[in-house]
Every structure is written in C-alpha cells, then in structure tokens.
Amino acid sequence: MALVTHDDLLVCTDCVQLIANAEGTTDLAERVARRWPDAHLVLAGDLDTEAEFSHRTCDGCGDTLAGDRFPAAGLETTCALFKRLDRAFGTDTRSPLHHDNRCTACRR
C-alpha cells in the first residue's frame, strides 16, 4: 500500500521507459532516485493521448531538454506511511503488515 503524495508530475520519455519497463541507464535511475528518495513513481493517465510537448523540466529525472512530457504520480513508501497506517488501524506487531515487519529502510 502506498499514499499518493504528488499527482501532478510530468516526466520525459526516458523516465516513462524507466518507470514502465525498468529500462534505462544507470545514470538515469540514480538521478530519479536522488530526486525521489522517499517515493515510488508511477505513470498516470493514458500515455497515448496525454503526452504534451513542453520546455518544462522533467519532474522525474530533472532533465531540462524540451520534449514530450507524460503524466505521473509519486507514491510515498517510507516508514512514515507504515507507522501512520499502524496507528490508524492498530496493526498488531506480529502482523506482516506492521511497520517493523515491512519497512526495508529500518531493517538494514
């Protein structure tokens, strides 16, 4: 489960390939990870009809080259979300859904 934290993002074609197919350069993946350390990006909308040419910086990787931009969203996947869910639902500490059992950042 994740919480949508950004629903108005526009990403470049390189980011679309990275998000949709896990295809792209290591440099691209690292740039996206640096810009979005606590979120997971997903594509949003119809990619065939919602692309728009723009000079806007890519929200995914920060690329400043003009080109097509596609709608995307950022999902919060941090331990803060898991802790909020635990409090809201009173999740038992033995449950696999509890923060302590699913947050990879805290289990290092």
Backbone as CSV, one residue per row, in Angstrom:
resi,resn,N_x,N_y,N_z,CA_x,CA_y,CA_z,C_x,C_y,C_z
1,MET,0.845,-1.174,0.000,0.000,0.000,0.000,0.885,1.231,0.000
2,ALA,0.424,2.246,-0.679,1.173,3.492,-0.734,0.195,4.654,-0.762
3,LEU,0.702,5.808,-0.421,-0.091,7.021,-0.390,0.372,7.932,-1.517
4,VAL,-0.564,8.408,-2.341,-0.206,9.326,-3.423,0.154,10.668,-2.801
5,THR,1.386,11.113,-3.028,1.837,12.378,-2.464,1.999,13.462,-3.514
6,HIS,2.174,13.085,-4.755,2.308,14.028,-5.863,1.529,13.456,-7.045
7,ASP,0.488,14.164,-7.473,-0.317,13.617,-8.563,-0.324,14.499,-9.802
8,ASP,0.587,15.446,-9.868,0.605,16.375,-10.997,1.971,16.430,-11.680
9,LEU,2.665,15.315,-11.675,4.012,15.284,-12.247,3.956,15.087,-13.757
10,LEU,4.978,15.600,-14.429,5.160,15.360,-15.864,6.577,14.844,-16.059
11,VAL,6.696,13.699,-16.712,8.007,13.066,-16.879,8.343,12.891,-18.356
12,CYS,9.641,12.832,-18.653,10.136,12.697,-20.021,10.010,11.254,-20.519
13,THR,10.277,11.066,-21.803,10.162,9.723,-22.395,11.153,8.741,-21.778
14,ASP,12.342,9.211,-21.402,13.304,8.319,-20.743,12.753,7.823,-19.412
15,CYS,12.127,8.722,-18.647,11.550,8.314,-17.366,10.367,7.372,-17.558
16,VAL,9.593,7.587,-18.626,8.481,6.669,-18.921,9.017,5.255,-19.085
17,GLN,10.095,5.104,-19.844,10.682,3.774,-20.048,11.221,3.191,-18.746
18,LEU,11.820,4.034,-17.915,12.347,3.562,-16.634,11.210,3.128,-15.712
19,ILE,10.168,3.952,-15.624,9.049,3.657,-14.729,8.253,2.448,-15.209
20,ALA,7.952,2.410,-16.501,7.085,1.357,-17.030,7.795,0.028,-17.241
21,ASN,9.040,0.083,-17.701,9.722,-1.141,-18.124,11.030,-1.420,-17.411
22,ALA,11.405,-0.559,-16.471,12.699,-0.681,-15.780,13.850,-0.696,-16.779
23,GLU,13.695,0.084,-17.859,14.733,0.183,-18.874,15.296,1.592,-18.879
24,GLY,16.597,1.689,-18.879,17.251,2.994,-18.908,18.661,2.869,-18.393
25,THR,19.374,3.958,-18.438,20.763,3.942,-17.996,20.835,3.977,-16.470
26,THR,21.964,3.553,-15.954,22.200,3.623,-14.515,22.171,5.075,-14.058
27,ASP,22.720,5.974,-14.885,22.722,7.399,-14.543,21.298,7.920,-14.386
28,LEU,20.414,7.547,-15.291,19.018,7.985,-15.212,18.377,7.467,-13.927
29,ALA,18.556,6.195,-13.641,17.970,5.606,-12.439,18.488,6.290,-11.176
30,GLU,19.767,6.634,-11.158,20.345,7.309,-9.996,19.797,8.725,-9.852
31,ARG,19.616,9.436,-10.976,19.053,10.790,-10.909,17.628,10.761,-10.365
32,VAL,16.827,9.809,-10.820,15.455,9.686,-10.326,15.468,9.340,-8.833
33,ALA,16.316,8.425,-8.436,16.393,8.023,-7.027,16.819,9.183,-6.131
34,ARG,17.732,10.021,-6.611,18.161,11.183,-5.825,17.024,12.200,-5.685
35,ARG,16.273,12.399,-6.748,15.166,13.373,-6.707,13.973,12.858,-5.903
36,TRP,13.800,11.548,-5.850,12.636,10.937,-5.196,13.069,9.852,-4.214
37,PRO,13.822,10.186,-3.175,14.335,9.152,-2.273,13.255,8.453,-1.440
38,ASP,12.141,9.127,-1.196,11.091,8.557,-0.353,9.804,8.283,-1.116
39,ALA,9.920,8.122,-2.424,8.706,7.905,-3.218,8.983,6.937,-4.356
40,HIS,7.926,6.379,-4.844,7.962,5.480,-5.992,7.131,6.142,-7.076
41,LEU,7.694,6.348,-8.258,6.963,7.000,-9.344,6.176,5.980,-10.157
42,VAL,4.977,6.358,-10.528,4.127,5.528,-11.384,3.551,6.410,-12.483
43,LEU,3.233,5.801,-13.611,2.612,6.549,-14.705,1.134,6.732,-14.398
44,ALA,0.592,7.856,-14.820,-0.811,8.167,-14.540,-1.468,8.649,-15.822
45,GLY,-2.606,8.104,-16.137,-3.321,8.564,-17.317,-3.021,7.717,-18.537
46,ASP,-3.546,8.167,-19.647,-3.406,7.482,-20.925,-2.195,8.045,-21.659
47,LEU,-1.160,7.258,-21.787,0.084,7.727,-22.404,-0.073,8.047,-23.882
48,ASP,-1.059,7.447,-24.536,-1.263,7.704,-25.962,-1.899,9.067,-26.227
49,THR,-2.703,9.533,-25.305,-3.427,10.781,-25.550,-2.980,11.940,-24.677
50,GLU,-2.241,11.678,-23.613,-1.922,12.740,-22.677,-0.507,13.278,-22.775
51,ALA,0.270,12.857,-23.748,1.613,13.403,-23.916,1.505,14.839,-24.405
52,GLU,2.395,15.677,-23.912,2.412,17.060,-24.374,3.854,17.519,-24.527
53,PHE,4.115,18.262,-25.585,5.449,18.811,-25.802,5.632,19.971,-24.835
54,SER,6.793,19.990,-24.174,7.000,21.007,-23.158,8.476,21.366,-23.023
55,HIS,8.717,22.568,-22.560,10.059,23.010,-22.193,10.261,22.871,-20.690
56,ARG,9.255,22.378,-20.003,9.289,22.209,-18.553,10.304,21.136,-18.171
57,THR,10.996,21.361,-17.074,11.935,20.377,-16.537,11.183,19.091,-16.200
58,CYS,11.795,17.956,-16.507,11.191,16.666,-16.170,11.121,16.529,-14.653
59,ASP,9.945,16.206,-14.143,9.785,16.027,-12.702,10.428,14.739,-12.203
60,GLY,10.675,13.801,-13.100,11.276,12.535,-12.690,12.775,12.620,-12.513
61,CYS,13.486,13.006,-13.577,14.954,12.992,-13.548,15.590,14.376,-13.516
62,GLY,14.788,15.411,-13.775,15.323,16.760,-13.771,15.900,17.218,-15.098
63,ASP,15.710,16.430,-16.144,16.214,16.790,-17.471,15.574,18.099,-17.921
64,THR,16.391,19.002,-18.462,15.880,20.311,-18.888,15.669,20.413,-20.388
65,LEU,15.946,19.341,-21.129,15.722,19.366,-22.574,14.227,19.357,-22.880
66,ALA,13.828,20.123,-23.883,12.427,20.132,-24.303,12.069,18.776,-24.903
67,GLY,10.816,18.405,-24.793,10.346,17.145,-25.363,8.988,16.776,-24.821
68,ASP,8.526,15.587,-25.172,7.235,15.116,-24.675,7.297,14.906,-23.174
69,ARG,6.213,15.246,-22.508,6.065,15.007,-21.075,4.785,14.219,-20.868
70,PHE,4.847,13.267,-19.962,3.745,12.350,-19.697,3.334,12.446,-18.227
71,PRO,2.055,12.259,-17.930,1.594,12.369,-16.544,2.115,11.219,-15.680
72,ALA,2.488,11.569,-14.457,2.977,10.578,-13.495,2.546,10.998,-12.094
73,ALA,2.728,10.091,-11.153,2.403,10.372,-9.754,3.504,9.802,-8.871
74,GLY,3.674,10.391,-7.716,4.641,9.912,-6.732,3.911,9.270,-5.567
75,LEU,4.321,8.065,-5.209,3.711,7.333,-4.098,4.685,7.282,-2.930
76,GLU,4.215,7.674,-1.759,5.044,7.598,-0.560,5.141,6.145,-0.121
77,THR,6.364,5.682,0.083,6.567,4.293,0.508,7.528,4.223,1.680
78,THR,7.590,5.255,2.481,8.548,5.317,3.578,7.964,4.724,4.850
79,CYS,8.824,4.606,5.836,8.359,4.091,7.116,7.338,5.031,7.759
80,ALA,7.368,6.315,7.429,6.380,7.247,7.974,4.964,6.807,7.585
81,LEU,4.798,6.356,6.348,3.490,5.871,5.907,3.103,4.621,6.692
82,PHE,4.022,3.667,6.807,3.714,2.431,7.525,3.346,2.720,8.983
83,LYS,4.050,3.650,9.611,3.759,3.993,11.008,2.388,4.647,11.125
84,ARG,2.027,5.516,10.171,0.699,6.131,10.196,-0.387,5.073,10.031
85,LEU,-0.154,4.112,9.146,-1.134,3.039,8.957,-1.268,2.194,10.218
86,ASP,-0.142,1.908,10.871,-0.186,1.131,12.121,-1.028,1.844,13.172
87,ARG,-0.820,3.154,13.311,-1.589,3.926,14.299,-3.068,3.969,13.908
88,ALA,-3.335,4.198,12.636,-4.723,4.335,12.190,-5.515,3.035,12.349
89,PHE,-4.870,1.902,12.074,-5.577,0.628,12.091,-5.251,-0.236,13.300
90,GLY,-4.354,0.235,14.165,-3.987,-0.557,15.340,-3.363,-1.889,14.963
91,THR,-2.488,-1.889,13.982,-1.891,-3.118,13.469,-1.085,-3.838,14.551
92,ASP,-1.361,-5.115,14.719,-0.644,-5.942,15.686,0.826,-6.058,15.278
93,THR,1.739,-5.986,16.230,3.176,-6.030,15.928,3.597,-7.364,15.322
94,ARG,2.800,-8.403,15.471,3.137,-9.698,14.879,2.696,-9.808,13.429
95,SER,1.909,-8.839,12.976,1.388,-8.876,11.618,2.478,-8.559,10.600
96,PRO,2.468,-9.245,9.449,3.428,-8.924,8.395,3.196,-7.533,7.803
97,LEU,2.034,-6.938,8.093,1.739,-5.600,7.602,2.249,-4.503,8.533
98,HIS,2.716,-4.865,9.715,3.220,-3.876,10.668,4.521,-3.268,10.162
99,HIS,4.729,-2.004,10.477,5.932,-1.274,10.057,7.208,-2.065,10.302
100,ASP,7.361,-2.600,11.492,8.606,-3.291,11.853,8.877,-4.503,10.976
101,ASN,7.849,-5.042,10.358,7.996,-6.242,9.541,8.055,-5.975,8.045
102,ARG,7.840,-4.728,7.621,7.829,-4.478,6.182,8.666,-3.300,5.723
103,CYS,9.154,-2.464,6.615,9.923,-1.300,6.193,11.373,-1.697,5.940
104,THR,11.769,-1.704,4.680,13.117,-2.116,4.334,14.167,-1.118,4.807
105,ALA,13.808,0.145,4.930,14.768,1.153,5.389,15.168,0.905,6.831
106,CYS,14.243,0.447,7.642,14.526,0.232,9.074,15.131,-1.150,9.351
107,ARG,15.053,-2.061,8.393,15.538,-3.416,8.630,16.970,-3.619,8.173
108,ARG,17.678,-2.565,7.819,19.055,-2.705,7.348,19.990,-3.108,8.445
